[in-house]
Amino acid sequence: MKSCIIVGGADISDYRIIKERLALELLKEPFVIFCDSGLRHSGPLGLKPDLIVADFDSSEDPHLPVETIRLPREKDDTDTFYAAKEALKRGYESFTLIGVVGGRFDHSLGNISILLFLDNRGKCARIIDDHSEMEIIKEQPVYVEDSYEYFSLIAIAGCAEGITIRNAKFPLEDGKINPEYQYGISNEVLPGKKAMVSVGDGKLLLVKVFNERKEGCKYGQN
């Protein structure tokens, strides 16, 4: 499966954590896209760009000898969303996004919607930040290790029904979560178990929290 890493401009407070979470992905020799000010993460992450996508409104064009797509500043897509579309056109099937969520809620929510965009096209996608991993889940069961401090289920694509949660502090059978009542926050895997989560109808955002106690980070651009 052809994999792609997309790096946005949100602050990363602990590069060590991100590098650990990317370790298995890097074994696949992924295609790496940096978006605008996300280029500042290149050195600390030890990643070199295969492609730069930017309108350069939050950083200066470094004029690197790397393929660069220069975007207009006034456009519908953010640099990050454009990067996801471009990688999709190039045939990539597995996506990991980093540096895409943080203090600016509008950018964060817009970037989380990329997970829905890719899922609707049958692609695997996740977001990793300093605190958590996020992915879209639907009918296929997903398992959460007890190494995660918490996990949350959030309805971000309308109502989800037939929700089952097992081996967790708060189990659920044939549950329903809608955007008006998000009661699936901060569940815990039972010690020594793997929690199982499945959705009968609809989609949920699964947020697996591995680093709840760190201070929040500020958001850059895109």
ChimeraX commands (.cxc) that place a marker at each C-alpha (Angstrom):
marker #1 position 0.00,0.00,0.00 radius 0.5
marker #1 position 1.51,3.32,-1.10 radius 0.5
marker #1 position 1.77,5.58,1.93 radius 0.5
marker #1 position 2.04,9.33,2.33 radius 0.5
marker #1 position 2.89,11.64,5.22 radius 0.5
marker #1 position 1.53,15.19,5.14 radius 0.5
marker #1 position 3.10,17.74,7.47 radius 0.5
marker #1 position 1.21,20.94,8.31 radius 0.5
marker #1 position 2.22,24.08,10.18 radius 0.5
marker #1 position 0.75,23.42,13.64 radius 0.5
marker #1 position 3.20,23.49,16.52 radius 0.5
marker #1 position 4.73,20.20,17.59 radius 0.5
marker #1 position 5.87,20.37,21.20 radius 0.5
marker #1 position 7.60,16.98,21.42 radius 0.5
marker #1 position 9.20,15.71,18.24 radius 0.5
marker #1 position 10.36,12.55,20.00 radius 0.5
marker #1 position 6.76,11.43,20.49 radius 0.5
marker #1 position 5.83,12.08,16.87 radius 0.5
marker #1 position 8.92,10.25,15.60 radius 0.5
marker #1 position 8.08,7.23,17.76 radius 0.5
marker #1 position 4.53,7.18,16.39 radius 0.5
marker #1 position 5.86,7.42,12.82 radius 0.5
marker #1 position 8.45,4.65,13.20 radius 0.5
marker #1 position 6.44,1.87,11.53 radius 0.5
marker #1 position 5.19,4.22,8.82 radius 0.5
marker #1 position 8.73,5.24,7.91 radius 0.5
marker #1 position 9.64,1.61,7.22 radius 0.5
marker #1 position 7.29,1.85,4.21 radius 0.5
marker #1 position 9.40,4.67,2.71 radius 0.5
marker #1 position 6.42,7.04,2.48 radius 0.5
marker #1 position 6.05,9.99,0.13 radius 0.5
marker #1 position 6.42,13.13,2.31 radius 0.5
marker #1 position 4.57,16.38,1.59 radius 0.5
marker #1 position 5.31,19.54,3.55 radius 0.5
marker #1 position 2.72,22.31,3.59 radius 0.5
marker #1 position 3.94,25.91,3.85 radius 0.5
marker #1 position 5.23,26.63,7.39 radius 0.5
marker #1 position 5.26,22.89,8.07 radius 0.5
marker #1 position 8.71,23.00,6.48 radius 0.5
marker #1 position 10.11,24.15,9.83 radius 0.5
marker #1 position 9.43,20.63,11.14 radius 0.5
marker #1 position 11.64,18.99,8.52 radius 0.5
marker #1 position 14.90,19.10,10.50 radius 0.5
marker #1 position 13.51,18.16,13.94 radius 0.5
marker #1 position 11.54,15.27,12.45 radius 0.5
marker #1 position 14.42,14.09,10.29 radius 0.5
marker #1 position 12.16,14.08,7.23 radius 0.5
marker #1 position 13.00,15.45,3.80 radius 0.5
marker #1 position 10.23,16.69,1.51 radius 0.5
marker #1 position 9.38,14.85,-1.66 radius 0.5
marker #1 position 6.87,17.60,-2.45 radius 0.5
marker #1 position 6.14,21.08,-1.08 radius 0.5
marker #1 position 2.61,22.48,-1.33 radius 0.5
marker #1 position 2.26,26.11,-0.26 radius 0.5
marker #1 position 0.89,29.55,-0.91 radius 0.5
marker #1 position 3.74,30.87,1.29 radius 0.5
marker #1 position 1.52,33.10,3.37 radius 0.5
marker #1 position 3.03,31.82,6.63 radius 0.5
marker #1 position 6.61,31.20,5.50 radius 0.5
marker #1 position 9.01,32.29,2.79 radius 0.5
marker #1 position 9.66,30.14,-0.25 radius 0.5
marker #1 position 12.99,28.40,0.53 radius 0.5
marker #1 position 13.51,27.60,-3.17 radius 0.5
marker #1 position 14.64,24.07,-2.40 radius 0.5
marker #1 position 15.56,21.67,-5.23 radius 0.5
marker #1 position 12.31,19.81,-4.55 radius 0.5
marker #1 position 9.09,19.63,-6.54 radius 0.5
marker #1 position 6.99,22.57,-5.36 radius 0.5
marker #1 position 3.36,23.39,-6.06 radius 0.5
marker #1 position 2.86,27.11,-5.50 radius 0.5
marker #1 position -0.76,27.92,-4.75 radius 0.5
marker #1 position -2.58,31.26,-4.87 radius 0.5
marker #1 position -3.33,32.75,-1.47 radius 0.5
marker #1 position -7.00,33.20,-2.28 radius 0.5
marker #1 position -8.47,29.73,-2.89 radius 0.5
marker #1 position -11.04,27.27,-1.60 radius 0.5
marker #1 position -8.61,24.59,-0.34 radius 0.5
marker #1 position -6.17,25.06,2.50 radius 0.5
marker #1 position -2.64,24.00,1.62 radius 0.5
marker #1 position -3.13,20.83,3.66 radius 0.5
marker #1 position -6.37,19.88,1.94 radius 0.5
marker #1 position -4.81,20.52,-1.46 radius 0.5
marker #1 position -1.88,18.29,-0.46 radius 0.5
marker #1 position -4.27,15.46,0.43 radius 0.5
marker #1 position -6.05,15.81,-2.92 radius 0.5
marker #1 position -2.74,15.86,-4.78 radius 0.5
marker #1 position -1.52,12.71,-3.01 radius 0.5
marker #1 position -4.83,11.03,-3.80 radius 0.5
marker #1 position -4.39,11.87,-7.49 radius 0.5
marker #1 position -0.92,10.31,-7.38 radius 0.5
marker #1 position -2.29,7.01,-6.17 radius 0.5
marker #1 position -1.46,7.02,-2.46 radius 0.5
marker #1 position -3.74,4.89,-0.32 radius 0.5
marker #1 position -2.50,5.31,3.26 radius 0.5
marker #1 position -2.21,8.77,4.83 radius 0.5
marker #1 position -0.69,10.07,8.06 radius 0.5
marker #1 position -1.14,13.76,8.85 radius 0.5
marker #1 position 0.95,15.55,11.47 radius 0.5
marker #1 position 1.17,19.20,12.46 radius 0.5
marker #1 position -2.45,19.72,11.41 radius 0.5
marker #1 position -4.37,20.25,14.68 radius 0.5
marker #1 position -3.76,22.78,17.44 radius 0.5
marker #1 position -4.81,26.17,18.78 radius 0.5
marker #1 position -6.71,27.51,15.73 radius 0.5
marker #1 position -9.94,25.60,15.92 radius 0.5
marker #1 position -11.09,26.47,12.40 radius 0.5
marker #1 position -7.96,25.02,10.82 radius 0.5
marker #1 position -8.06,22.01,13.14 radius 0.5
marker #1 position -11.66,21.15,12.33 radius 0.5
marker #1 position -11.07,21.70,8.63 radius 0.5
marker #1 position -8.08,19.36,8.73 radius 0.5
marker #1 position -9.98,16.70,10.67 radius 0.5
marker #1 position -12.51,16.74,7.83 radius 0.5
marker #1 position -9.70,15.46,5.58 radius 0.5
marker #1 position -10.08,12.13,7.38 radius 0.5
marker #1 position -13.71,11.99,6.21 radius 0.5
marker #1 position -12.73,13.06,2.69 radius 0.5
marker #1 position -10.19,10.24,2.43 radius 0.5
marker #1 position -12.40,7.65,4.11 radius 0.5
marker #1 position -15.19,8.40,1.63 radius 0.5
marker #1 position -12.73,7.46,-1.10 radius 0.5
marker #1 position -11.77,4.17,0.55 radius 0.5
marker #1 position -8.40,5.32,1.89 radius 0.5
marker #1 position -6.79,4.71,5.29 radius 0.5
marker #1 position -5.99,7.94,7.14 radius 0.5
marker #1 position -5.01,9.10,10.60 radius 0.5
marker #1 position -3.92,12.27,12.36 radius 0.5
marker #1 position -1.20,12.24,15.00 radius 0.5
marker #1 position -0.59,15.15,17.37 radius 0.5
marker #1 position 1.26,15.57,20.67 radius 0.5
marker #1 position -1.57,13.94,22.58 radius 0.5
marker #1 position -3.52,11.56,20.40 radius 0.5
marker #1 position -4.16,9.59,17.25 radius 0.5
marker #1 position -7.40,10.10,15.30 radius 0.5
marker #1 position -9.13,8.02,12.67 radius 0.5
marker #1 position -12.57,7.41,11.19 radius 0.5
marker #1 position -14.32,4.18,12.17 radius 0.5
marker #1 position -17.45,2.57,10.71 radius 0.5
marker #1 position -18.72,-1.00,10.30 radius 0.5
marker #1 position -15.42,-2.85,10.73 radius 0.5
marker #1 position -14.44,-3.44,14.41 radius 0.5
marker #1 position -11.49,-1.43,15.67 radius 0.5
marker #1 position -9.39,-2.42,18.68 radius 0.5
marker #1 position -7.84,0.00,21.19 radius 0.5
marker #1 position -4.86,-1.10,23.28 radius 0.5
marker #1 position -4.76,-0.47,27.02 radius 0.5
marker #1 position -1.57,1.58,26.49 radius 0.5
marker #1 position -3.84,4.50,25.60 radius 0.5
marker #1 position -4.93,6.63,28.55 radius 0.5
marker #1 position -8.37,7.35,27.11 radius 0.5
marker #1 position -10.35,6.99,23.94 radius 0.5
marker #1 position -13.28,9.03,22.70 radius 0.5
marker #1 position -15.94,8.55,20.06 radius 0.5
marker #1 position -17.27,11.69,18.38 radius 0.5
marker #1 position -20.10,11.99,15.87 radius 0.5
marker #1 position -18.72,14.28,13.15 radius 0.5
marker #1 position -20.67,12.97,10.14 radius 0.5
marker #1 position -24.23,12.93,11.42 radius 0.5
marker #1 position -25.84,10.36,13.65 radius 0.5
marker #1 position -24.08,7.02,14.23 radius 0.5
marker #1 position -26.11,4.02,15.39 radius 0.5
marker #1 position -25.59,0.41,16.39 radius 0.5
marker #1 position -22.46,1.36,18.35 radius 0.5
marker #1 position -20.81,-1.42,20.36 radius 0.5
marker #1 position -18.02,-0.91,22.91 radius 0.5
marker #1 position -16.54,-3.87,24.78 radius 0.5
marker #1 position -13.67,-4.34,27.25 radius 0.5
marker #1 position -13.94,-0.70,28.33 radius 0.5
marker #1 position -14.86,1.10,31.55 radius 0.5
marker #1 position -18.06,2.28,29.88 radius 0.5
marker #1 position -19.34,-0.53,27.62 radius 0.5
marker #1 position -22.14,0.01,25.14 radius 0.5
marker #1 position -24.49,-2.21,23.14 radius 0.5
marker #1 position -26.49,-0.92,20.18 radius 0.5
marker #1 position -25.81,2.69,21.17 radius 0.5
marker #1 position -26.45,5.90,19.29 radius 0.5
marker #1 position -24.35,9.09,19.25 radius 0.5
marker #1 position -25.43,12.22,17.42 radius 0.5
marker #1 position -23.75,15.61,17.03 radius 0.5
marker #1 position -26.11,17.18,19.59 radius 0.5
marker #1 position -25.07,14.88,22.43 radius 0.5
marker #1 position -21.45,13.76,22.45 radius 0.5
marker #1 position -21.43,11.39,25.41 radius 0.5
marker #1 position -18.65,9.14,24.11 radius 0.5
marker #1 position -15.79,11.20,25.58 radius 0.5
marker #1 position -12.96,9.85,27.78 radius 0.5
marker #1 position -13.63,6.14,27.94 radius 0.5
marker #1 position -10.89,3.81,29.22 radius 0.5
marker #1 position -9.69,0.40,28.13 radius 0.5
marker #1 position -9.88,-2.21,30.89 radius 0.5
marker #1 position -6.37,-3.12,32.16 radius 0.5
marker #1 position -4.85,-6.02,30.24 radius 0.5
marker #1 position -7.59,-5.91,27.60 radius 0.5
marker #1 position -8.18,-4.51,24.13 radius 0.5
marker #1 position -11.33,-2.45,23.76 radius 0.5
marker #1 position -13.44,-3.31,20.72 radius 0.5
marker #1 position -15.46,-0.59,18.99 radius 0.5
marker #1 position -17.80,-1.01,16.04 radius 0.5
marker #1 position -20.50,1.06,14.34 radius 0.5
marker #1 position -23.56,-0.45,12.69 radius 0.5
marker #1 position -24.56,2.59,10.67 radius 0.5
marker #1 position -22.72,5.89,10.16 radius 0.5
marker #1 position -19.23,7.01,11.10 radius 0.5
marker #1 position -17.42,8.19,14.21 radius 0.5
marker #1 position -14.14,9.93,14.88 radius 0.5
marker #1 position -12.06,7.72,17.17 radius 0.5
marker #1 position -9.58,9.71,19.26 radius 0.5
marker #1 position -7.01,7.57,21.10 radius 0.5
marker #1 position -5.27,9.65,23.77 radius 0.5
marker #1 position -1.77,8.57,24.72 radius 0.5
marker #1 position -0.44,11.76,26.30 radius 0.5
marker #1 position -3.23,13.52,28.17 radius 0.5
marker #1 position -1.05,15.32,30.71 radius 0.5
marker #1 position 1.13,17.45,28.45 radius 0.5
marker #1 position 0.42,21.15,28.09 radius 0.5
marker #1 position -1.46,22.24,25.00 radius 0.5
marker #1 position 0.34,23.56,21.95 radius 0.5
marker #1 position -0.30,26.60,19.81 radius 0.5
marker #1 position -1.39,26.39,16.22 radius 0.5
marker #1 position 0.50,27.77,13.26 radius 0.5
marker #1 position -0.91,28.09,9.77 radius 0.5
marker #1 position -2.67,25.52,7.55 radius 0.5
marker link #1:1,2 radius 0.2
marker link #1:2,3 radius 0.2
marker link #1:3,4 radius 0.2
marker link #1:4,5 radius 0.2
marker link #1:5,6 radius 0.2
marker link #1:6,7 radius 0.2
marker link #1:7,8 radius 0.2
marker link #1:8,9 radius 0.2
marker link #1:9,10 radius 0.2
marker link #1:10,11 radius 0.2
marker link #1:11,12 radius 0.2
marker link #1:12,13 radius 0.2
marker link #1:13,14 radius 0.2
marker link #1:14,15 radius 0.2
marker link #1:15,16 radius 0.2
marker link #1:16,17 radius 0.2
marker link #1:17,18 radius 0.2
marker link #1:18,19 radius 0.2
marker link #1:19,20 radius 0.2
marker link #1:20,21 radius 0.2
marker link #1:21,22 radius 0.2
marker link #1:22,23 radius 0.2
marker link #1:23,24 radius 0.2
marker link #1:24,25 radius 0.2
marker link #1:25,26 radius 0.2
marker link #1:26,27 radius 0.2
marker link #1:27,28 radius 0.2
marker link #1:28,29 radius 0.2
marker link #1:29,30 radius 0.2
marker link #1:30,31 radius 0.2
marker link #1:31,32 radius 0.2
marker link #1:32,33 radius 0.2
marker link #1:33,34 radius 0.2
marker link #1:34,35 radius 0.2
marker link #1:35,36 radius 0.2
marker link #1:36,37 radius 0.2
marker link #1:37,38 radius 0.2
marker link #1:38,39 radius 0.2
marker link #1:39,40 radius 0.2
marker link #1:40,41 radius 0.2
marker link #1:41,42 radius 0.2
marker link #1:42,43 radius 0.2
marker link #1:43,44 radius 0.2
marker link #1:44,45 radius 0.2
marker link #1:45,46 radius 0.2
marker link #1:46,47 radius 0.2
marker link #1:47,48 radius 0.2
marker link #1:48,49 radius 0.2
marker link #1:49,50 radius 0.2
marker link #1:50,51 radius 0.2
marker link #1:51,52 radius 0.2
marker link #1:52,53 radius 0.2
marker link #1:53,54 radius 0.2
marker link #1:54,55 radius 0.2
marker link #1:55,56 radius 0.2
marker link #1:56,57 radius 0.2
marker link #1:57,58 radius 0.2
marker link #1:58,59 radius 0.2
marker link #1:59,60 radius 0.2
marker link #1:60,61 radius 0.2
marker link #1:61,62 radius 0.2
marker link #1:62,63 radius 0.2
marker link #1:63,64 radius 0.2
marker link #1:64,65 radius 0.2
marker link #1:65,66 radius 0.2
marker link #1:66,67 radius 0.2
marker link #1:67,68 radius 0.2
marker link #1:68,69 radius 0.2
marker link #1:69,70 radius 0.2
marker link #1:70,71 radius 0.2
marker link #1:71,72 radius 0.2
marker link #1:72,73 radius 0.2
marker link #1:73,74 radius 0.2
marker link #1:74,75 radius 0.2
marker link #1:75,76 radius 0.2
marker link #1:76,77 radius 0.2
marker link #1:77,78 radius 0.2
marker link #1:78,79 radius 0.2
marker link #1:79,80 radius 0.2
marker link #1:80,81 radius 0.2
marker link #1:81,82 radius 0.2
marker link #1:82,83 radius 0.2
marker link #1:83,84 radius 0.2
marker link #1:84,85 radius 0.2
marker link #1:85,86 radius 0.2
marker link #1:86,87 radius 0.2
marker link #1:87,88 radius 0.2
marker link #1:88,89 radius 0.2
marker link #1:89,90 radius 0.2
marker link #1:90,91 radius 0.2
marker link #1:91,92 radius 0.2
marker link #1:92,93 radius 0.2
marker link #1:93,94 radius 0.2
marker link #1:94,95 radius 0.2
marker link #1:95,96 radius 0.2
marker link #1:96,97 radius 0.2
marker link #1:97,98 radius 0.2
marker link #1:98,99 radius 0.2
marker link #1:99,100 radius 0.2
marker link #1:100,101 radius 0.2
marker link #1:101,102 radius 0.2
marker link #1:102,103 radius 0.2
marker link #1:103,104 radius 0.2
marker link #1:104,105 radius 0.2
marker link #1:105,106 radius 0.2
marker link #1:106,107 radius 0.2
marker link #1:107,108 radius 0.2
marker link #1:108,109 radius 0.2
marker link #1:109,110 radius 0.2
marker link #1:110,111 radius 0.2
marker link #1:111,112 radius 0.2
marker link #1:112,113 radius 0.2
marker link #1:113,114 radius 0.2
marker link #1:114,115 radius 0.2
marker link #1:115,116 radius 0.2
marker link #1:116,117 radius 0.2
marker link #1:117,118 radius 0.2
marker link #1:118,119 radius 0.2
marker link #1:119,120 radius 0.2
marker link #1:120,121 radius 0.2
marker link #1:121,122 radius 0.2
marker link #1:122,123 radius 0.2
marker link #1:123,124 radius 0.2
marker link #1:124,125 radius 0.2
marker link #1:125,126 radius 0.2
marker link #1:126,127 radius 0.2
marker link #1:127,128 radius 0.2
marker link #1:128,129 radius 0.2
marker link #1:129,130 radius 0.2
marker link #1:130,131 radius 0.2
marker link #1:131,132 radius 0.2
marker link #1:132,133 radius 0.2
marker link #1:133,134 radius 0.2
marker link #1:134,135 radius 0.2
marker link #1:135,136 radius 0.2
marker link #1:136,137 radius 0.2
marker link #1:137,138 radius 0.2
marker link #1:138,139 radius 0.2
marker link #1:139,140 radius 0.2
marker link #1:140,141 radius 0.2
marker link #1:141,142 radius 0.2
marker link #1:142,143 radius 0.2
marker link #1:143,144 radius 0.2
marker link #1:144,145 radius 0.2
marker link #1:145,146 radius 0.2
marker link #1:146,147 radius 0.2
marker link #1:147,148 radius 0.2
marker link #1:148,149 radius 0.2
marker link #1:149,150 radius 0.2
marker link #1:150,151 radius 0.2
marker link #1:151,152 radius 0.2
marker link #1:152,153 radius 0.2
marker link #1:153,154 radius 0.2
marker link #1:154,155 radius 0.2
marker link #1:155,156 radius 0.2
marker link #1:156,157 radius 0.2
marker link #1:157,158 radius 0.2
marker link #1:158,159 radius 0.2
marker link #1:159,160 radius 0.2
marker link #1:160,161 radius 0.2
marker link #1:161,162 radius 0.2
marker link #1:162,163 radius 0.2
marker link #1:163,164 radius 0.2
marker link #1:164,165 radius 0.2
marker link #1:165,166 radius 0.2
marker link #1:166,167 radius 0.2
marker link #1:167,168 radius 0.2
marker link #1:168,169 radius 0.2
marker link #1:169,170 radius 0.2
marker link #1:170,171 radius 0.2
marker link #1:171,172 radius 0.2
marker link #1:172,173 radius 0.2
marker link #1:173,174 radius 0.2
marker link #1:174,175 radius 0.2
marker link #1:175,176 radius 0.2
marker link #1:176,177 radius 0.2
marker link #1:177,178 radius 0.2
marker link #1:178,179 radius 0.2
marker link #1:179,180 radius 0.2
marker link #1:180,181 radius 0.2
marker link #1:181,182 radius 0.2
marker link #1:182,183 radius 0.2
marker link #1:183,184 radius 0.2
marker link #1:184,185 radius 0.2
marker link #1:185,186 radius 0.2
marker link #1:186,187 radius 0.2
marker link #1:187,188 radius 0.2
marker link #1:188,189 radius 0.2
marker link #1:189,190 radius 0.2
marker link #1:190,191 radius 0.2
marker link #1:191,192 radius 0.2
marker link #1:192,193 radius 0.2
marker link #1:193,194 radius 0.2
marker link #1:194,195 radius 0.2
marker link #1:195,196 radius 0.2
marker link #1:196,197 radius 0.2
marker link #1:197,198 radius 0.2
marker link #1:198,199 radius 0.2
marker link #1:199,200 radius 0.2
marker link #1:200,201 radius 0.2
marker link #1:201,202 radius 0.2
marker link #1:202,203 radius 0.2
marker link #1:203,204 radius 0.2
marker link #1:204,205 radius 0.2
marker link #1:205,206 radius 0.2
marker link #1:206,207 radius 0.2
marker link #1:207,208 radius 0.2
marker link #1:208,209 radius 0.2
marker link #1:209,210 radius 0.2
marker link #1:210,211 radius 0.2
marker link #1:211,212 radius 0.2
marker link #1:212,213 radius 0.2
marker link #1:213,214 radius 0.2
marker link #1:214,215 radius 0.2
marker link #1:215,216 radius 0.2
marker link #1:216,217 radius 0.2
marker link #1:217,218 radius 0.2
marker link #1:218,219 radius 0.2
marker link #1:219,220 radius 0.2
marker link #1:220,221 radius 0.2
marker link #1:221,222 radius 0.2
view
